[in-house]
Amino acid sequence: MVKFAGRMSRLGTESAFEVLARAKALEAQGKKMIHLEIGEPDFDTPDNIREAAIKAIREGWTHYGPSQGLPELRKTVAEVCGRDKGLTISPDEVVITPGGKPIMFFAILALVDDGDEVIYPNPGFPIYESVIEFVGGKAVPIKLDMKKEFCFDVDELARLVTPKTKMIVINSPQNPTGGVLCREDFEAIAKLAIKHDLWVLTDEIYSKILYEGEHFSIATLPGMRERTIILDGFTKTYAMTGWRVGYGIMPAEVAKAMTQLQINANSCTCTFNQVAGIEGLRGDQTAAQNMVKEFRRRRDVIVDGLNTIPGFKCLKPKGAFYVFPNIEGTGMASRPLADLLMNEAGVVGLAGTAFGRYGEGFLRFSYANSVENIQKALEQIKQTLAKVKK
């Protein structure tokens, strides 16, 4: 038996991929499945971005690039994202990485020491807790309550801050709930961060998939720019999950540390994909905007449908492409219900506990699927639960 380093026991996983594998195994046996588990757009990457990548390959963008990222892409991120987020950004404050996860990993690795506490949203993206614990920090969950539309309870947040707290992680729009923090939430978080000299890692990967109002970044508040790391990227906005191109915006000194980590971890990000990223940010946005319009339509269909199923209560998400219905009225726990729906109804979702212990009593469904399939899934869920109650 292999004896792994102790830190490996602290490393978690992302259950969506495990559930996908189980669903694929059932499909291989002939069972038809409706996939509502994976967090990726079901649209193709826009044509202009794909063509830019092909052109870049033909022009020879197939070699190593600077570890911090191609200068032109960093300049583009600084200009376009600075405009969109209301910030003045220098290219020296931008790091390009293979997807958004490395920004999360590198930020926590660079700033969190053994025993430092990091407050993170729960239910939330499971990799937050995983990475915090892996590097030797203490993951401190703050419960996102449905009664508060899955926003932070700022009084609870204040109680969770201790002399050991080093960082607060926020995610808006949020996975898995679709919740969006309001201006007052951001201001309260900023006040605590400044008072206690804390870092804020703000995951804004869904910033362009917003159905109400305009995106707001905590980095725009007074005193926050110098203590904030913004995580963003191309994966969700432009349906580029497989391309693995993300970026972070942070103080230049932190960018240098992240670049050093990147040199040691993966040298650089794929160069021709970075060239395509320039086109993504500067080119025609019609396809991305149409995708959000379609997500809004699907959101309304799935929310309305779930709320007709006995035992389900579902809020209408304000962003991202997930619903997070409360299923306590069914009398079943999250994992057994998710398993039942996959095995009997052929509908693949995720137990709320895949996103932390406060996810008990919920399921997550991604509506990155067609309206036809969503409607079919709703009917199959309803029929399966009706059979169980008999």
C-alpha positions in Angstrom: 0.0 0.0 0.0 1.3 3.5 -0.9 2.0 5.7 2.1 0.9 9.2 1.0 2.0 12.4 2.6 -0.3 13.4 5.4 -1.6 16.5 3.6 -3.3 14.3 1.0 -5.9 13.2 3.6 -6.9 16.8 3.9 -7.6 17.2 0.1 -11.2 17.1 -0.9 -12.8 16.7 -4.3 -15.5 18.1 -6.6 -18.4 15.7 -6.4 -19.9 16.7 -9.8 -17.2 14.8 -11.6 -17.7 11.7 -9.5 -21.5 11.8 -10.0 -20.9 12.3 -13.7 -18.8 9.1 -13.8 -21.6 7.2 -12.1 -24.2 8.5 -14.5 -22.0 7.6 -17.5 -21.7 4.1 -16.1 -25.5 3.8 -16.0 -25.7 5.2 -19.5 -23.3 2.5 -20.6 -25.8 -0.1 -19.3 -28.5 1.5 -21.5 -30.2 3.8 -19.1 -31.2 7.2 -20.5 -30.0 10.1 -18.3 -30.7 13.8 -18.2 -27.6 15.6 -17.0 -28.2 18.5 -14.6 -25.1 18.0 -12.5 -22.1 19.5 -14.3 -21.4 23.2 -14.0 -20.6 24.1 -17.6 -22.5 25.9 -20.3 -23.9 23.5 -22.9 -23.2 26.0 -25.7 -20.2 25.9 -28.0 -17.4 28.5 -27.7 -18.3 31.4 -29.9 -17.0 31.1 -33.5 -14.8 34.2 -33.3 -12.9 32.8 -30.4 -12.4 29.4 -32.0 -11.2 31.0 -35.2 -8.8 33.2 -33.2 -7.3 30.1 -31.6 -6.9 28.3 -35.0 -5.3 31.3 -36.5 -2.9 31.6 -33.5 -1.8 28.0 -33.9 -1.2 28.5 -37.6 0.9 31.6 -36.8 3.1 29.6 -34.4 1.7 30.5 -30.9 2.6 27.0 -29.7 5.6 27.7 -27.6 6.2 28.7 -24.0 4.9 32.1 -23.0 5.7 34.4 -20.0 4.6 32.7 -16.8 2.6 35.7 -15.7 0.7 35.5 -19.0 1.0 37.1 -22.5 1.5 40.9 -22.1 -1.2 41.6 -24.6 -3.8 39.5 -22.8 -2.8 41.0 -19.4 -3.2 44.4 -21.0 -6.6 43.4 -22.4 -7.7 42.1 -19.0 -6.6 45.3 -17.3 -8.4 47.5 -19.8 -11.6 45.5 -20.4 -12.1 44.2 -16.9 -11.1 47.5 -15.4 -13.8 49.1 -17.4 -16.4 46.5 -16.6 -15.6 46.3 -12.9 -15.0 50.0 -12.4 -11.3 49.7 -11.5 -8.0 51.1 -12.6 -5.8 48.0 -13.3 -2.2 47.7 -14.3 -1.1 44.7 -16.4 1.4 44.0 -13.7 -1.5 43.2 -11.4 -2.9 40.5 -13.7 -1.9 36.8 -13.7 -3.1 34.4 -16.4 -3.6 30.8 -15.3 -4.9 27.5 -16.7 -8.5 28.1 -15.6 -9.7 29.9 -12.5 -8.9 27.3 -9.9 -5.1 28.1 -9.8 -5.9 31.6 -8.7 -7.8 30.2 -5.8 -5.1 27.7 -5.0 -2.2 30.0 -5.4 -3.8 32.8 -3.4 -4.4 30.5 -0.5 -1.0 28.9 -0.8 0.8 32.2 -0.9 -1.1 33.9 1.9 -2.4 31.3 4.4 0.0 29.8 7.0 -0.5 26.8 9.2 -3.3 27.4 11.6 -4.5 30.6 9.9 -8.3 30.7 9.6 -10.2 31.3 6.3 -13.9 32.1 6.4 -15.7 30.7 3.3 -19.3 30.4 2.1 -21.1 27.1 2.9 -22.9 25.7 0.9 -20.2 26.8 -1.5 -17.8 25.7 -4.2 -16.1 22.6 -2.5 -12.6 23.5 -3.6 -12.5 26.5 -1.2 -12.6 24.2 1.9 -10.4 21.6 0.2 -7.5 24.0 -0.5 -7.7 25.8 2.8 -7.3 22.5 4.7 -4.7 21.1 2.3 -2.3 24.0 2.9 -2.7 23.7 6.7 -5.2 26.4 7.3 -8.5 26.1 9.2 -11.6 26.3 7.0 -14.3 28.2 8.9 -17.7 28.0 7.2 -20.3 30.8 7.2 -23.8 29.4 6.6 -25.7 30.8 3.6 -29.3 30.7 4.7 -32.2 30.4 2.2 -34.2 32.7 4.5 -31.6 35.4 3.6 -31.6 34.5 -0.1 -28.3 32.7 0.5 -26.5 36.0 1.4 -24.0 36.5 4.2 -25.3 37.1 7.7 -22.9 39.9 8.5 -23.5 39.6 12.2 -22.5 35.9 12.0 -19.5 36.9 9.9 -18.3 39.3 12.6 -18.6 36.6 15.2 -16.5 34.2 13.2 -13.6 36.6 12.9 -10.8 35.8 15.4 -7.2 36.9 15.8 -6.3 33.9 13.6 -8.5 34.9 10.7 -6.4 35.7 7.6 -8.8 35.7 4.7 -12.5 35.8 3.7 -13.7 34.1 0.5 -16.7 35.4 -1.3 -18.5 34.2 -4.4 -21.1 36.4 -6.2 -23.0 35.3 -8.2 -22.7 32.1 -6.3 -22.3 28.4 -6.9 -24.4 26.4 -6.0 -27.2 28.7 -4.9 -27.3 31.4 -7.6 -27.4 34.0 -4.9 -26.0 37.5 -5.3 -24.6 39.6 -2.5 -26.1 43.1 -2.2 -24.2 46.4 -1.8 -24.8 46.4 1.9 -23.2 42.9 2.3 -20.1 44.0 0.4 -19.8 47.1 2.5 -20.1 45.1 5.8 -17.5 42.5 4.6 -15.2 45.3 3.6 -15.5 47.0 6.9 -14.5 43.8 8.7 -11.6 43.2 6.3 -10.2 46.6 6.9 -10.7 46.6 10.6 -9.0 43.2 11.1 -6.5 43.5 8.2 -7.8 40.6 6.3 -7.4 39.5 2.7 -10.6 39.0 0.5 -10.6 36.4 -2.3 -13.6 37.3 -4.4 -14.6 34.6 -6.9 -16.3 36.5 -9.8 -16.3 33.7 -12.4 -20.0 34.2 -12.9 -19.9 38.0 -13.1 -21.3 38.1 -16.6 -24.1 35.6 -16.0 -26.3 37.9 -14.1 -30.1 38.3 -14.5 -30.8 41.4 -12.3 -28.9 44.6 -11.9 -25.2 45.1 -12.6 -22.2 43.2 -11.3 -20.4 44.8 -8.3 -16.9 44.0 -7.1 -15.9 44.5 -3.5 -12.5 45.7 -4.8 -14.1 49.0 -5.8 -14.9 50.0 -2.2 -12.4 52.3 -0.4 -9.5 50.5 1.2 -10.2 47.2 -0.5 -8.2 47.3 -3.7 -4.9 46.6 -1.8 -6.4 43.6 0.1 -8.5 42.0 -2.6 -7.7 39.2 -5.1 -10.3 38.9 -7.9 -10.7 35.5 -9.5 -12.3 35.5 -13.0 -11.9 33.9 -16.3 -13.3 32.8 -19.7 -14.8 29.4 -18.8 -18.4 30.3 -17.9 -18.8 33.6 -19.8 -17.6 32.2 -23.2 -18.4 28.5 -22.7 -14.6 27.8 -22.6 -14.5 25.2 -19.8 -12.1 22.9 -21.6 -9.8 25.7 -22.8 -8.5 26.3 -19.2 -7.9 30.0 -19.3 -8.5 32.1 -16.2 -7.0 35.2 -14.6 -6.6 37.0 -11.3 -6.4 40.7 -10.5 -4.4 41.5 -7.4 -1.8 43.8 -5.9 1.4 43.6 -8.0 3.4 42.1 -5.1 0.9 39.2 -4.8 1.0 38.8 -8.6 4.8 38.3 -8.4 4.3 35.6 -5.8 1.6 33.9 -7.9 3.9 34.0 -10.9 6.6 32.3 -8.9 4.1 29.5 -7.9 3.0 29.2 -11.5 6.6 28.8 -12.7 7.0 25.9 -10.2 3.6 24.3 -10.9 2.9 24.6 -14.7 5.3 27.0 -16.3 2.7 29.0 -18.2 -0.8 29.0 -19.6 -1.4 27.6 -23.2 -0.3 30.5 -25.5 -2.7 30.0 -28.4 -5.6 29.9 -25.9 -4.5 33.2 -24.5 -4.5 34.7 -27.9 -8.1 33.4 -28.2 -8.8 35.0 -24.9 -7.9 38.4 -26.3 -10.5 38.0 -28.9 -13.0 36.8 -26.3 -12.7 40.0 -24.3 -12.3 42.5 -27.2 -14.5 40.8 -29.8 -18.2 40.5 -30.5 -20.1 39.8 -27.3 -23.4 38.8 -29.0 -23.0 35.0 -28.5 -22.2 35.4 -24.8 -25.2 37.8 -24.3 -27.5 35.4 -26.1 -26.4 32.6 -23.9 -27.3 34.5 -20.8 -30.8 35.3 -22.3 -31.3 31.6 -22.8 -30.2 30.8 -19.3 -32.7 33.2 -18.0 -35.5 31.5 -19.9 -34.4 28.1 -18.6 -34.1 29.4 -15.1 -37.8 30.5 -15.2 -38.9 27.1 -16.5 -37.0 25.0 -13.9 -37.9 27.3 -10.9 -41.6 27.3 -11.8 -41.5 23.5 -12.4 -39.7 22.7 -9.2 -42.1 24.7 -7.1 -45.0 22.5 -8.4 -43.3 19.3 -7.0 -44.6 18.4 -3.5 -41.8 18.9 -1.0 -39.7 21.2 -3.1 -39.2 24.9 -2.5 -37.0 26.9 -4.9 -35.9 30.5 -5.0 -35.3 32.2 -8.3 -31.5 32.6 -8.7 -30.2 36.0 -9.6 -27.0 34.8 -11.3 -25.0 31.7 -12.5 -26.9 28.8 -13.9 -27.9 26.7 -10.9 -31.0 26.2 -8.8 -30.7 25.1 -5.2 -34.2 23.8 -4.1 -34.9 23.0 -0.5 -36.2 19.4 -0.4 -36.9 18.9 3.3 -40.6 18.7 2.6 -40.0 15.3 0.8 -38.9 13.8 4.1 -35.6 12.6 2.5 -32.0 13.6 3.1 -30.1 15.1 0.2 -27.8 12.3 -0.8 -30.5 9.5 -0.8 -32.8 11.7 -2.8 -30.1 12.6 -5.3 -29.3 8.9 -5.7 -33.0 8.0 -6.1 -33.5 10.6 -8.8 -30.5 9.4 -10.7 -31.2 5.7 -10.4 -35.0 5.7 -10.8 -35.9 9.0 -12.6 -32.8 9.2 -14.7 -32.2 12.8 -13.6 -28.7 13.6 -12.5 -28.3 16.3 -9.9 -26.1 16.8 -6.9 -26.8 16.5 -3.2 -26.5 19.8 -1.4 -23.9 18.2 0.9 -21.6 18.1 -2.0 -21.2 21.8 -1.3 -20.7 21.5 2.5 -22.6 20.4 5.5 -25.0 23.4 5.4 -26.1 22.0 2.0 -28.1 19.3 3.7 -31.8 19.6 2.8 -31.0 20.8 -0.7 -30.2 19.6 -4.2 -28.3 21.4 -6.9 -29.4 21.3 -10.5 -27.6 23.0 -13.4 -30.0 24.3 -16.0 -27.2 24.2 -18.6 -29.4 21.9 -20.7 -32.3 22.4 -23.1 -35.8 23.5 -22.1 -37.1 20.3 -23.5 -34.8 18.2 -21.3 -35.5 20.4 -18.3 -39.2 19.9 -18.7 -38.7 16.1 -19.1 -36.5 16.0 -16.0 -39.2 17.8 -14.0 -41.9 15.4 -15.0 -39.7 12.4 -14.3 -38.8 13.8 -10.8 -42.5 14.3 -10.1 -43.5 10.8 -11.2 -40.7 9.1 -9.3 -41.5 10.9 -6.0 -45.2 10.1 -6.5 -44.3 6.4 -6.8 -42.2 6.5 -3.6 -45.0 8.0 -1.6 -47.4 5.3 -2.7 
